[in-house]
Amino acid sequence: MRLYKPDGNYNSPNTDILTDNVVVSAPKGGQWYTVDLTPYNVVAPEEGFFVAMEWIVSGDKFFNTNFMDDSYTPYGQIMRPTFEFKESRTWTYSIAKGWTLLTMATAAGQHYNAMIKAEVDMIK
């Protein structure tokens, strides 16, 4: 998992503020999974931050894929979408293209966003 400041082009994720590797695995699919980052002493930037899941994959197929190729087969994890926001808030990253805002919407104008969230405790 990763945490990024929104200091890239168009406020995209850029600076990694969680510099340690945090590797987790949910016990079951379809449920919320909580990761306590208290031991990492992360300071949440005032401008907000992105929570990112970085899938652990290997092999050349994951470097650059032509999704329009008839022989393309998706691999890996799929996140459940949420429609609670009126705007796109989900960014995707690929080595070939960098960060891209996911702008898919339903016919009703609801935007697909990854079902991932952060809860922050304020320490004074």
SULKALIN-V860091 format. One record per pair of residues at least 12 apart in sequence whose C-alpha atoms are under 6 Angstrom apart, sorted by the first residue. I is the first residue (numbers start at 1). J is the second residue. Records with the same first field share a line. If there is no record, write none. Layout:
I->J / J
This chain:
1->22 / 52 / 53 / 54
2->51 / 52
3->16 / 17 / 18 / 50 / 51
4->16 / 17 / 49 / 50
5->49
6->49
80->115
81->112 / 113 / 114 / 115
82->113 / 115
83->110 / 111 / 112
87->111
88->103 / 111
90->102 / 113
